[in-house]
Amino acid sequence: LRVQPLWNYRGHTGYVIVEFKNDWIGLSDALRFEKDYEAIRQGKSDYFRAEERRVKLYCWEARDEDYNLRNVVGDYLRKNSDLKTIIGYQEDEDIKNGKLVADLSNTVEAQDMRLKEMETKYKKNLISFNTLITEKEEMVKSFNEGIYRFFIILQALTIFVRDFADYINEPT
């Protein structure tokens, strides 16, 4: 909520613009504000019927006739706001929502593509990892088999050397 007093070359004009949020809630608040003043006979029609306007505070929602006035109120409204019908406002909201949905859809699509790329990389890395593990296991198995063969040969060689030493040292 913002209150903007209107001034001209003589000073304060006696008019004030009360600005509400530019959304459905703001419109609802502005209409309720206007109805409250109409209920106590201080609405727009009461203002124009009043003989002494400076005694009470009058309030109404600015509409096209106020927007098109050639006075400080009309000048302020044309300079600081857009005149829209509710249908026009709804169309603007629909366009904004459509753009938002399209942007969100594009974001979701981009994230989905990124997720698929990451899944592909993960699968490739998993295959590479599994291949490396298999190769390592084969190398360890081959190494263990080599060590086993080495110890069998070493054991056979030890037996041979011992038997040969016994043969040489036997009395003839």
C-alpha positions, 0 to 999 in steps of 0.5 A, spaced: 500 500 500 502 506 498 499 513 498 501 518 493 499 526 495 498 530 488 501 537 488 500 542 482 504 549 482 499 552 487 501 546 492 497 540 495 491 539 490 486 535 496 487 529 492 491 523 494 492 516 490 492 510 494 496 505 490 494 497 492 498 491 489 498 490 482 495 483 483 488 480 484 489 481 492 490 488 491 484 489 486 480 485 492 483 490 497 481 496 492 474 494 491 473 493 499 476 500 500 471 503 495 465 499 498 467 501 505 467 509 503 460 508 499 457 504 505 458 511 509 456 515 503 463 518 502 464 514 495 465 518 488 457 519 487 457 522 494 463 527 492 460 530 486 453 531 490 457 534 496 456 541 497 462 542 501 467 537 499 473 539 504 469 536 510 469 529 509 474 524 506 472 521 499 474 515 496 473 511 490 477 506 485 480 510 479 476 508 472 477 510 465 473 516 466 478 518 472 484 516 467 482 520 462 481 526 466 485 533 464 487 534 471 492 532 476 489 526 477 488 524 470 495 526 469 498 522 475 494 516 472 496 516 465 504 517 467 504 512 473 499 506 471 496 502 465 488 502 464 486 495 463 479 491 464 479 485 468 479 481 462 485 485 459 488 484 466 486 476 466 489 476 459 496 479 461 496 474 467 495 468 462 500 470 458 505 471 464 503 464 466 504 461 459 511 464 459 512 461 466 510 454 464 514 454 458 520 457 462 519 451 467 517 446 462 524 448 458 528 448 465 525 441 466 526 438 459 534 441 460 534 438 467 532 431 464 537 431 458 542 433 463 540 427 468 540 422 462 547 425 460 549 423 467 546 417 467 549 415 461 556 417 464 555 413 470 553 407 466 560 408 462 564 409 468 560 403 471 562 399 465 569 401 466 570 400 473 567 393 472 572 392 467 578 394 471 575 390 477 575 384 472 582 385 469 585 386 476 582 380 479 584 376 473 591 379 474 591 377 481 589 370 479 594 370 474 599 372 479 597 367 485 597 362 479 605 364 478 607 364 485 603 357 486 607 354 480 614 358 483 613 355 489 612 348 486 618 348 482 622 351 488 619 345 492 621 340 487 628 344 486 629 343 494 627 336 494 632 335 488 638 339 491 637 335 497 636 328 494 642 330 489 646 332 495 644 325 499 647 322 493 653 325 492 655 324 500 653 317 500 659 312 501 660 308 495 
